[in-house]
Structure formats: C-alpha cells, structure tokens
Amino acid sequence: MENQHNLDWKQYEFITKYIYETLGLQNITIEGWGKECRVKGESGVTHQIDVLTSETDSIGTFRTAIECKYLNTKVTKDTVMKLSEIINDASIHRGIIVSKSGFTPDAQLFAKHRNILIVQLREAGKENPEHQKPFHLFDLVTNLQILRRHPIVTDIIARDLEDNQITLQEKDQYYIFIKNANGKISSLFDEIMVFKKHIDKQEPSITVSKEYLYQQSSLYTPTKTKKIKSIAFTGLLTVQDTSESKVFSIVDRVWMVMEKIFEQQTFILSEGGMIIQTSDKKL
C-alpha cells in the first residue's frame, strides 16, 4: 500500500476500508465506500455511509456501517446519535465510528450504551516522532543449494603409428590440431570437451580413462606433425558444495496506529501496507 503523507478525508476513508478489508480477509466483503455508498432506510430516506461491509457466517449475513471522521476535534455524542439512527433505519446490524482525534467522554458513554464500536485511527509520530523509525517485520531466510561440477583432465596421451606415446598438455589445447582422413580439422580443445562431457556423466572422484581412435589422422603441434592412431584421455569429476544460507531482514516504518477503544486492541499500519496487532499502548 502506497504511503500517503498528506491525508485528506477521502484518503482517510480509503485507508479505513483497506484496514477492515485486510483484517477481515475472506470473511468481510466491502459492499461500498465513499460518496456513492448509499442505503435506503425504512423511513424512505437515503443515507450515505462512508464504508459499508458485510460478513456471512452460519447464521446469516450481517452488515456494518463505518463512519469516518478525519477531524482535528474529538467526536461528540451527536455523531454517535446520528449513526445510531441510520443503522436502525436501514436495518444495519452494527456501527463503527473511526476518528482521527478521538472521542469526548459523552460520546464514549453513549456509544457503549448503543453498542456502537469506536476506533481512533491516527498517523503515528505526530506526538512521538521516534515512532517513525524503521521497525523489524521479519527475517527472510533463503537456502541456496549449489553443487559445482567440474570435470578435470589429468593426462592426454597420443599414440603414433609405431605405438610411440606423445604426451599432450591441456594448456596447449588451442595450439594443437587433428586432421582426419577426410580433411576435417578439429582442435585439441574440441576433443577435450567431448571427453569432459563423458566425465560429467560419471561418479565423482573416480578416475576415468577413455581412448578415441583416429585412423589415418595427423596431429599438428607447434613443433611437429605426426601421424597418429589414437588419443587417450584420463580425468575425473570433482563436485564442490558451495551451498549457503542468507538472511534478509525486512524492515518498515509505522505509518498509522488504530486503537479499538472498547476492545482495548491496538494495530499498526506500516508504510508498506502491513497491519500488525500489538500490545504496545505507547505507539
């Protein structure tokens, strides 16, 4: 949820809707909110309701009318009386008043008498700026399993037509070439890669040898040319475990504080839209 630093009454209504919708998850449906949310009472009068929700259980569907007061003064009993009349006329089961600045003592007494819930929803840090400091939400732990497979060539031995051994070095793979009877030329690098693919299919740490036949082929090195009949490769597969765990600390800032007066519950709304119940009454 995007942070709104300069709230007005429209944004305040939207935030209220968002909080009750989020806290209710799948149990609460927002039937309407804002200026277009209207219900017609038994009197025939149409009433505007800031946020209208419904909740269904095994008994039936219950509707709640929420009145939002983004004022710099405390809500008085007149507001409570007005909402009480609206919910009675429109056959709404419950009423809630959400106030930025709190409630007068008479408003609290009358709300309790009429079974109307009252909530103070205010921006955090207005009185205590230190509450705007980042707070820790949770740690995200990631486990990365990484196995590095690395085929290694240990020996390369070519044999000429007289069965003499010619030792080749992997470091010279780009300077040594093989020309077959059809005139096709490949580098020692190409031949090594074929052998490494063979090694990669073997069990780790077990020495493997494989001989490839090169009938009527010529071996070209930087110093000489020889007719060869085969090249034998020896090597093994190494596997290195480089798995690791990383912990990412997810932090956010307190944006708004919601206190349910009668239920004595406190929730905080973070700038990222997280809603967390807390017992900290000092927020």
N, C-alpha and C positions, 0 to 999 in steps of 0.2 A: 504494500500500500504506500503510495507516494506521500511524503510528508508535506503538509500544508502549514506554512509558518504564519500566514496572516489569515486566520479563520474569520468566516462570517457565518451568519445563521444558516445559510444553505449548506455550507460545508459541514457545519455542526450537525445538521440533520443527517447528512450522508454518513458521517462518522458513527453516529448513533445507530443507524441502520446496519452499518458494517459490523459493529461490535455485537449486536444481538444476533445478526445472521451468522457470524462466525462462532459465537459461543453456543448457539443452538445447533450448529452443524446440520444434520439431516432432519432434526426434529422440528425446526422452526422454518416457516415459509414467510417471506416478506410479501404481503398482499399489495402493498403500495406505500409510497412515501412522497413527501413534498406537496406542492400546491395542488397537484392533480389527484391526491388521495382524498376521496370524499365518501362519506357513508350517509344514507338517509335513515333518520330515526322514525319511531312510531308516530311522532308528532307531525311528520311530514317535512320537518326541517332537515336540510342537508348540512352535515358538519364536516369541516376539514380536519384531517388528522395527520400529524407530522410523519409518523411511522405506524403502519398497521401490520401486525404479524398474526399468524395462526399456527396453532400447534395441535396435532392429532395424536390421540392415544386410544386405548382400548374402549374408553367410554364415549368419546366423540371428539369434535373439533372445538377448540377454544381460541377466541380472538383476544388480542391485547392491543390497546391504543396507547401509543407512546407520545407524550408531549415534550418537545424540546424547547428549552429556554436559554438562549445564548444572550444573557443579560449581565450587566455589571452590578445588579442589585439582587438581593435574595428573593426567591419566590415566596409570595404571600398565600394566605389561605384562599383568596379569591380564585387563583389559578387552580387550586385543588378542587374547589367547589364547581368550577366550570367543567373540568374534565370529568368529575363525578356525574354531573348531569348528562354529559354527552354519552358516556358509556351506558348509563341507564336507558337513555332514549334510544340508542342504537343497538341495544341488547349485546353489548360487548362485555366479555366476562371479566376483564381485568384492565387496570390502568396503571401506567408508569409515567412519572414526570422526571425528566433529566434536566438538571440545572447546572450552569457553569459556576454560579456564585453561591450555591447552597439554598437553604430554606429558613424562613423565620420559625420561631418556636410554635406559633399558632398553626402554621402550615404543616409542620411535622405532626402535631397532635391531631389535626383534622384529617390528614392523610392516613394516619394509623386507624382513626375511627372509621373511615370509609374504605379501608383495606386497599388503599392506593399506594403502590410502592414508589419510593423517592430515591433518586440517584444523583450524586454530584459527579459530573464529568468535567474535568478542568485540565488545562495544559500544565504539564509538570515544569517545575523550575521557576514559576512566576515568583513564588515566595522563597524558594530554595534553589538557586541556580546550580548547586552542586549535583542535583538530581539529573542534570543534563549530561553528566559524564557517561562515557561508554560503560555498559554492563555486560557481563558474560552470559550468553544464552546457553551454549552447549559446546562440547568438543566433537568434532567430526573426525573419526579415526578411519584411515584408509590403509588397507593391507595390500601391497603390491607384490605378487609372487613372480619373480623374474629368474629364469634359468637360462644362462648364456651358454649355448652350444658352440664349441669352437673346434673344428677338425684341424689336426696338426699333421703335417708331413715330416717324417723324420729321416727317410732315406729315399733316394732316387737313383736306381742303377739301370743303365742301358747295357745291352749286350750286342756286340758286333757279330758279323757272320762267322768269325773264328771263335766265338763264345768268350771273347775277352770282355771284362767289365769296364764300363765307363761311368764314373761317378759324376752325377749332376747335382748342382746346388739350386735350391729353391730361389735364392736371391738373384739367380741369373735367368729366371723364368721368362723374362721379356726379351732376352737376347739369344735364346735357343729355339730353333725351329725344326719341325719334322716335315719332310716332303714324301708323300706316299707314292705308290706306283702309278697312280692316276694323275700325279702332278699337283694334288691338293696340298696346300701348306697350312700347318697349324703351329701355334707357339707352344712352348712347354707350359705356359700359363694355362692354356686351354686344356691340356692333358691333366694338369694338376687339379683343375676344377672338377673334371669328371671323377677323379679319384676321391676328392673331398666329398662329393655328393654320395659316393659309396660309403665312405666312413660315417657320414651323418646318419646312416641307417643302422649302424652297429651299436653294440652296447658300449657305454662309456668306459674309458680307461683300459680297454683291451686292445693290444697291438694287432693291427690288421695289415696283411700284405696281399697285393694283387698284381699280377703280371699281365701286361697288354702286349699282344703280338703286332709287329709292324713289318710284315714281309715286303721285301724289295723296297724299303724306305730308306731315306737318307737323313742323317742327323747333322744339323748345322749349328756349330758353336762359334763363338768369336774367334777361335784359334784354328779350328779344323772342321773337316767334313768326313763323316763316316757312314758306311752302310750298316744298318742295324736290323735286328730281327725281333727285338722286344725291349720294353722298358718295365721294370718292376718298381712299384711304389710301396712304401711302408709308412704307417702312421697310426694315429689313434684319435678317438673323440674325447675331448675334455668338456666337462659340464661345470659351470661355476654358478653357485647360488648367490644372486645379488638381491634377493627379496628384501623389502624394507617396509616399515610402518611409518606413516606420517600422521601427525595430529594437527588439525586446523581448529583454532579457537574462533568460534563465531560470536561476534560482539554486535551490540546495537545500542541505541540510545532510547531512554524513556521519553516518550512524547506526551502522552496523556495519562491521567490517573482517574479511574472510575471507582467510586465508593458507593456501595449499596447500603444506605443508611440503616434500615431496619434489620437486614440480614447480616450486617457487620462484615461484609466481604469487600476486599479491595482487589482491583485488577489494574494492570498497567498495559498500555498500548505503546508499542515501540514504533520508531520511525519506519521500520521495515514491515509493519503490519502485524507483528506478533502480539498476541493477547495472553498475558500470564497472570494467574491468580497469585497473590502474595499476601502474607500476613503483616507486612511492614506498614504500619499506620503512619509512618513519618514521611511517606512519599508526598 
